[in-house]
Amino acid sequence: MMQLTGVETQVLADTEAVAAETARLILDAAADAIAARGAFRLVLAGGSTPLAAYRLLAQAQADWAHWHLYHGDERCLPPDSPERNSRAADDVWLAKVPVPREQVHPIPAEQGAPAASAAYEPVVAGAVPFDLVLLGMGEDGHTASLFPGHEILPGPLVMPVHDAPKPPPDRVSLTPSALCRSRRMLVLVTGAGKQAAVARWAAGEGLPVARVAVGGNALVLLDRAATPAMPPEPDLG
């Protein structure tokens, strides 16, 4: 049984099952938040894993008028670049549902990492605590744009990232100070390429994703392909 220290862990059959469970949990969290507080504040994850969940949300019925959407990180590219996290979310989901555009808050990363971080800081400060933070994990154990071996600033809610180990090198990321100020956190991990990082996480290595997930009391959804082979149970007979 796969279990990561300090977080709830659930292993599902495949990427489709992870997407379906993610969409269900997002919709449930939205309904609860809107009923309790009149708004649902969700932080979106970049990368490919969440896109399958976003496609399911595009087909769902929800009280979209009360959704407020933020991004956990962004690449310093032009707004219309297909490599932007905000563009990907728009293309597969947000352009297809009636969330008011003024309630969608992209990171202005085209301004450059320092300026964009400064501009997004008050946006995040006005939104926390979030209702739900959605995160993925890279093959090196990074999450958002918080990379192993890079300093993670303890004070600000948003930070510039330079010299990222994967292109583009300049990015903007919410910090653990922001990401962990949430009522619920989901971390999505799919694909065989993630097995090594999951094994390092399970062994107690201080990967960025582990630090954030523990601080956010996360539920980690893995598919079987991302789950390292477990040693056989000892024969006690």
N, C-alpha and C positions, 0 to 999 in steps of 0.2 A: 504494500500500500504506500503510495507516494505521499510524503508529508514534509513540508518545508517548515522549519522552526519559526514560530512566532506569527504564523498566518494560517488561515483556513485554506485548505488545498482540495480541489476537486478535479478528478481526471475524467474527461469525456472522450467519446469514441474518436472524433475526428474534428477537422476545422469547421465543418458544417454544424456539428453539435455545439461547439464552443460559440459560434456565431448566434445560434438560436437561443442558447441560454443567456448570452450577453444581451441580446435584444429584449428578451423577457424581463431580465433584471432591471434594465434601463427603464422600460415602460412601467414596471411596478414602482420603481423609485420615483419616477415622475408623478404618477398618480398620488402616491403618498405625500410627496413634497407639496404638490399643488393643493391637496386637501388640507394640509396642516398649515402651510405658510403662504399659499397663493402664487408660488413661483417654483420653478425647478431649475437649478443651476448645475450644469453638467460641464465637466472638462473633457474634451475630446483627445484621443490619442492619435498620433500619426502612424505612418508605416502601413504595411499591407494587411496585417492581421485584423484590425478593427473594421476594415472596409466591408467585409462580408456581413457584419452586424449592421453597419450603416445601410446596406442595401435592403436588409429586412425591415429596418425602421422606415425606409422610404415607402414601404407598402402597408404600414401600420396605421391604425386610427389612434390619435392622441390629441390631447388638449394643447396643440402646438402654440397657441397664442400666449401661453404662460411658460414656455421654455426659454432659457437664457443660456447661450452656448459660448464656451471659452476654449482655448487651445493650450495644451500642456507644453508644446514647443513648436517652433517654426524654423524653417530654413531661410537664410537671407538670400532670397531670389525674388524676381519680379512677381507681383500679385497674380498674374495669369500663367505663371509657370506650372506645368503639370506635376512638378516635383514638390510643390507647396502642399503642406498638410491641409490648409484651408481650402485650396482648390479641389483637392481630392474629395473632401467631405461635401463640398458644394455639389460636385458633379454627380456623386452617387446617391446623395440623400437630400441635402438642404434645399437644393433648387427644385425639389419635387414635393415639398411640404410647406404649409403656410406659416412657418416661424417668422415673425416680423424681423425684417433685416436689421433693424436697430437693436435687436436682442441677440444678434450674432456678432461676436467680438473677435475678429481675426487679430493676430499679432502683426503690427506694421513692420515686418522684418525687412521689407524693401528699403527702409530708412537706414539700415545697418544695425549691427547687434547692440552697440551701446545706446543709440538713440531709441531704438525700438523697445529695449528693456525699460528705459526710463519712462517711455510713453505708456507701456502696458502695466507698470507697477500700480498706479492708482486705479486702473480698471479691475485688477485682481483684488486690491485692498477693499474695494467697494463691493466685492462679490463673496468673499469668504465669510463664514464657512460654506464651502460648496456642498451640494447635496450628494453628488457622485463624481468621483474622479476615475477616468478610464485610462489605463496605461498598457503599453506593450513592453516587450523585452527584446533587445537585440542579441545577436549571437555572442557578443562579448559581455553581456550582462548589463548593458546600459538601459536606462529607461528615460522617457522624454529625451532631452539632449544632455543628460547627466552621464558622463562617460567614466569608466575606470581610469584611475590615475590622474584625473582632472580635479582641481580644487572646486569644491562646492561651497559657495559663499553662505555663511550662516545667517546673515542679517536680512537681505532683501527677499522679496517674494518672487522676483523675476531677475534673471542674470543673463549677461551676454556670454556666449560661448565662442571661443576662438580655437583654431587648430583641432577641430573635431577629426577623429581618425577615419571618418567616412565623409565623402563630399555631400554638400558643400562644407567647407571648414568653418564658416561663420554661421551661427545659429542664435536663437533666443530660447531660453527654457525657464519654466517655472521651477523654483527651488523646492526642496523638501519642506521648507517653512510654509509654502503655499499648498503643495500637493497633499500634505498630511492634515491640513485643516479642512476636512471633509467628513460628512456623516457616513460615507461608504466609499470604498475603493475597490475597483476590479482590476486585476492584472491578467492580461491575456497572453498565453504562451502557446504557440502552435508550430509544428514542423520539426523534422528530425534534426535540422540545423541548430536547434536550441538545446539539444540534449546535454552537451558539454557544459553549458552555462547553468542549466538546471542542476546538474550534478555538483558543480562548484557551489551553487547556492545551498544545496542540501548538506554539503560538507561544512557549511558555516563560513564560507568566504564572504568578506564584506563587500559584495558587489553593490553598485548603486541601486539596482532594482530591489535588493534585499533590504537595504537601509530604508528606502521609501515605503516598501510594502509593510514592513514591521511597524514603522511609524504611523502608517495609515490604517493599521488593523485590517489589512486587505483580505479579500477572497481572491485566490489565484486559480484561474481556470486553465488547465492544461489539456491538450489532446494527447492521445496515446503515443503519437509519433515523437512528441517532445519529451516524453517521460523516459529517463534512463532505465536500462534494464536493472531490475532489482536482484540482489543475490538470493538464491533459493533459501527457504526457511530450513534451519537445521533439523535433522531427523533426531527427534528425542525418544524414538521408540526403542 
